[in-house]
Amino acid sequence: MLKSYNMLKASTILKRWFMTMVTLLMSTQVLAAEPIDRTQPYQMMKQVAEVAFDRLKSEQKNIQQDPELLKVIVEEELMPYVNAQYAALKLLGPNLKGADRKDVFVFIDSFRKYLVSSYAQVLTQYTDQTIEFGPEPKIKADSRITSIKVDIIDTPRPNIKLEFKLRKDKKSGEWKAFDMVAEGISLLSSKQSEWNTKIRQEGILQVAAELEKLAAQPIRFESSK
């Protein structure tokens, strides 16, 4: 019974994680006078969070009529701020050893599609939540990984404390999100635990094929399922 409770709790947390990440990292077109500086991770996330709420609110009518529009929004506005390749490689972890390079690229592509679909589905849960950012982290000049803490205000439910992991590109100096942590649980680590055995037993391509099927599922609101 305890195991079932923990699994249900973890599932609920993951849904909120996805919703929060999409809300935080989604962006709309920004006026030229206020460009998003991707070399400043804290300011970047605050700025795209602000415009994200405006975008979701303004698009609600069209989204209700065509939920698949959420995939388009995620693809165009969210994915530029997510390092899907780095996340996929970290998820594969030890399974990368001896893996065929072509298979790995197939997995990365499938995982990216899975993220787009997952984020789009979670966006159907948007009900005007708000976000409070923690203090701006001090980042050393040679640091390539940083964390940004936020509180999700989801009244009447308790606030959710999250920590977003971002990685700096060595060449461009730009930052992108690749993981998030809630209640001490890493999203990537949890997914790695979920898929690691299957990848090891059935192979990278088999799991990639399953991700493709999941990504192809239509977006639906809870009431329409």
N, C-alpha and C positions, 0 to 999 in steps of 0.2 A: 504494500500500500504506500509506504514511504517512497519507494522507487517511482511509482506511478505519479505521486504528487510532485516529486522533483522534476520528472520529465515534463509534466504539464506546466510547471512554473518556468522551466527553461524555455519551453515553446512560446509562452506568453512574452517572456523577456526578449526572445529573438525577434518576435513580431514588432515589438516596440523599438528594438534596435534598428531594424530595417526602416521603419517609419521615420525615426529620428535622423538617420543618416541621409535619407532622401531629402527630408525637409531642410537639413543643414547645408547640404552640398548642392542642391538644385539651384540654378540661377537663370535669370531671364536676361534679355539684352540690357546692358547698362549704358547710361549716357556717357558719351565720350569724355565728359568732364569728370566722371567718377569711374574710371576703369578699375577692374579687379586686378590687384597686384598679387600674382600667385607666388611671389618670392617672400611674401609676408603671410605665413599660415594663419595666424590668429585673426588679423584684419580680414583676410580672404574669407574665412569661414563666417565671420560676423556679417560681412557684406552680402554674401550669397544667401545667408539665412534670412536676412531682411527681405530681399527681393523674392525669395522662395514663397513666403506667405502671400505676397501680392499676386504672384503667378498662380498659385493654387486657387485663391479666391476668385480671381478673374476668369479662370478656365472652368470653374465648377459646372456651369450649365452645359458646355460642350462635352465635358468629361462624363457627365451623367448620361448623355445621349450616346456617347461612343467611348466606353472605357479603354479601348485600345489606344486612344490618344495619349494615355499615360505612358505607354511604351515610347512613343515618339518624344514626349517631353523629357523622359529620363535619358533617352539616347542623345538628344540634342543639348540638354542642359545639365545633366548630372554627370554623365560618364567622363567629360573632360576633366573632372576633378577627382576621379577615382583611378588608382593605379591597379587595374584589373589583372594585368600580367604579373605584377609583383605578388599580388594576393594569391593568384592561382599557383604560382611557383612555390610559395610558402605553404600553401595547402597540400601540394603534392609531397613536399618534404623529402623523406628518405626514399620515396617511390621514384624520385628523379634519377637515382643511381641506376645506370644501365638502361634507362628508358630510351626508346627511339626518339630522336629529335622531332621527327614529323608528328609522332603521336602526342608529344608534349604541346606542340603548337595547336593541334586539333583540340586538345583539352583546354588550353587557354582561351581559344575562340568560343568553345561551348560554355565555359565557365562565365565568360563575359556576357553571353546571351542570357544565361541563367540569372545573373545579377540584374540585368535590365528588366527581365520579366518579374523577378522577385520584388525589386524596388517599386515597379509599377503597381503590382498587386497590393503592396502595403500602403501605397498612396491612397487607396480607396478607403482607408481607415482615418484619413485626415479629418479632424473635427475642431480645428482652430486651436491646437496646442501652442504653447509659447515656450521659449527657451531662454535661460539665463546662463551667460558664460562666466566661467571662473576667471581668476587672474590670468593675465597674459604670461605664458611661460618664458623664462629666460633661455635663449638658445645660443649655444656657443657657435663660433664661426665655423668650426669643423664638424658640427653635429649634422647628421643626416636623418635622424629620427626624432620626432617630438610628439608630445601629447597635449591635447586641449580638452579641458574638463568643462562639462556643461550640466545644468540641471534642467530636466524636462518637467514643466509645470502641466500636469494632466489632471486637474481637478475633476471629480472629487477623489480620484485615486492619489496615493502618495507620490511625491516627487521621485523621479528616477535620476540617479547620478550616473553619468556616463563619462567615458574617457576615450577620445578619438585618437588614433595613431596615424601620423602622417610621415611620409618619407620624402626627402629632398632629392631631386634629380641632380646628379653631380655636374652635368654639362649645362643645363639651363638654369639651375638654381631654383626651379619651381617645385612647389610642394603638392603632393596628392595624398588623399586618404587611402589606407589599405586595410585598416582593421579598427574595431572598437571593442571596448571592455566594459562590462556591467556586472556589478556584484562579484568582481574578481574573475569573471569568465570572459575569455577572448572569443569573439565570433569565429575567427579563423581556426582557433584551436578546437572549438566545439565541432565545426564542420569537418575538420581534419579527423577527429575521433570518429565521426559518423561515417565518413567515406573511406578511411584508410584501409580497413579490412577488405572492403569491396574492391578497391583499386588493386590491392595486393593479390587477391584471389581471382578477379575477373579481368584485370588489366585496365590501363588508362583509357583505351578506346571505348570499352564497354561503358564505363562511367560517363565518358564524354557523350555517348549516345543517349544515355538516360537524362543527362543535363539538357540536351537538345530537345527531348520530348517535354521536359518540364518547362523549358523556355517557350515552347510553342503553344502552351495552354493559353486559352483566351483569358483576358482580365475580366473579373466579375466582382460586383459588389456583393456583400454578404447576403443581402436580402434576395438576390437573384440566383443564388446557388441552389 
